[in-house]
Amino acid sequence: MKIDKIKIFLILLVLSYIYCAVNIFAARYYRLLEKERIIFLGLRGIDSLMAMNYLYLESATERADFYEKFWQGQEDKRKEFEDRAEYAFREFGKYAPLNEDRIGVYVKYGPPFKRDVITPEKKIGIKSKEVVNPAEIWTYKAQGLIIDFVRFARAYEFIARSEFGEHIEIPYLKEIAVDTSINNRETRPLDFNIALGRFRQKKNLTRLEIYINLELKDTMDLLFSRTAKIYDKTDSLVSEKRNILKPQDGTGGIFYDEINLWLAPDRYRLEIELVDIKNNMAGKKILWTDLIEYQNDVKEISDIIAAKLIDDGFTNEKFHKPVGRVIPFTNNQVPVYTPFYFYSEVYNLGTKNGMYQIRTTYEVYNIAKMRKEIVDVMIKDWIDAGDVAYLGAAYHPMDLSPGNYIVVIRVKDLISGKERSTFTEFELVKPE
């Protein structure tokens, strides 16, 4: 009991200290002239330490001298800074400027190339008790940067940052040779993750994609032997692929790999073995997959693949699809707030003048609620040539709480009137 009282006292003491610090900070801000407030909020966007130094100077004269020295010899940058700070303060600082993160981002990067404003609205015929806060997504195309904000109380707070484009390098395993003779030796276990994607290649031929990733701490002189064996339901070997792989575009972290196989619609057993030749480590995964649904074009919508990235950049041909490069997850666990992507394909669409026209609806459900209640929805129309749609969609979970979710994609063919649907699951987790 005595220990519990001590803990409570320490918690109250810390909270009291934080409360006092926040009050002092706010008091110092509100004693500034409006012009000085704008300067402080702007500085906080480009150099938080200098902003705090500015705030805690005792007199207006000291602050003016400090500001002049800060921009000495940088007149063009100063003009740009002041224009941005003035606009951001007027546009976003009306209610709670000290908590408003859009001000700092605008001052640092300028006006976004695209600004999506998300306003919660009641869906007709849908009962939902989920609290969805207003949000904004700012895209900076030149910088390959996307920033997510969510409004809490009266201010928009920065919640996630994601990047895309040519400057993003994805560590991967590059095929450098065909593996013909790797000696079997006693090895230590090698852990890696694996997942599958099933797609139609053409009539009565499916494309099976095998996604692999593993974590590497040091890639110096590393080589891997990768063997993929595919057996049919009679246990006969129908395909075998052996390669030597080399880590590329990174010295450590999560490395990605993908194997693409073309198979007749049937049931298969997969054996995937990965050997770290240098460190004498090996791991094997055994999976089963059913491709029979693709017989005679019966299946008209593919699996949904959750992806780390879909963009116009390039990593390696193995990750390339009609929508650009697709870097798939091997499990559908995503840190909370982190934007990610969905990839899927739709087949046998009606066409008019050689073009298809569809409407896609992505509905997100919270599994734990155990009731059919939409917590998020995305709707988008697509028009393109041919009778196959290749769909790459970005998803921003914003402030959805940790938990397990289902996403259902419903595709309406606006020419034939036919509808198709498929689903997958994902989990939002707290970072370790």
LINGI-V353664 format. One line per field, one symbol per residue. ss: DSSP state (H for helix, E for strand, L for the rest). Layout:
ss->???
This chain:
ss->LHHHHHHHHHHHHHHHHHHHHHHHHHHHHHLLLHHHHHHHHHHHHHLHHHHHHHHLLLLHHHHHHHHHHHLLLLHHHHHHHHHHHHHHHHHHLLLLHHHLHHHHHHHHHLLLLEEEEELLLLLLLLLLLLLLLLEEEEEELLLLEEEEEEEELLEEEEEEEEELLLLLLLLEEEEEEELLLLLLLLLEELLLEEEEEEEEEELLEEEEEEEEEEEELLLLLLLEEEEEEEEELLLLEEEEEEEEEEEELLLLEEEEEEEEEEELLLEEEEEEEEEELLLLEEEEEEEEEELHHHHHHLLLELLLEEEEEEELLLLLHHHEELLEEEEELLLLEEELLLLEEEEEEELLLLLELLEEEEEEEEEEEEHHHLLLLEEEEEEEEEEEELLLEEEEEEELLLLLLLEEEEEEEEEEELLLLLEEEEEEEEEEELLL
